[in-house]
């Protein structure tokens, strides 16, 4: 994967997801890791998008907790 092709923001999210995966003793990043960091990104749109479509972003955060 050529990280140079990604935006700085995307690289930051992937880096955070990688850190989360390592803290969870996982050797690879899963969609759950990416969702976790996207939902906790204060500048991101994931929570706003969920809320704007009638979903409960906080409920998604709680149900997606990475162990």
Secondary structure as the mmCIF struct_conf table of DSSP 4:
data_model
#
loop_
_struct_conf.conf_type_id
_struct_conf.id
_struct_conf.beg_label_comp_id
_struct_conf.beg_label_asym_id
_struct_conf.beg_label_seq_id
_struct_conf.end_label_comp_id
_struct_conf.end_label_asym_id
_struct_conf.end_label_seq_id
HELX_RH_3T_P HELX_RH_3T_P1 UNK A 3 UNK A 5
BEND BEND1 UNK A 6 UNK A 6
HELX_RH_AL_P HELX_RH_AL_P1 UNK A 8 UNK A 23
TURN_TY1_P TURN_TY1_P1 UNK A 24 UNK A 25
BEND BEND2 UNK A 27 UNK A 28
HELX_RH_AL_P HELX_RH_AL_P2 UNK A 31 UNK A 39
TURN_TY1_P TURN_TY1_P2 UNK A 40 UNK A 40
TURN_TY1_P TURN_TY1_P3 UNK A 42 UNK A 43
BEND BEND3 UNK A 45 UNK A 45
HELX_RH_AL_P HELX_RH_AL_P3 UNK A 46 UNK A 52
TURN_TY1_P TURN_TY1_P4 UNK A 53 UNK A 54
HELX_RH_AL_P HELX_RH_AL_P4 UNK A 57 UNK A 63
TURN_TY1_P TURN_TY1_P5 UNK A 64 UNK A 64
#
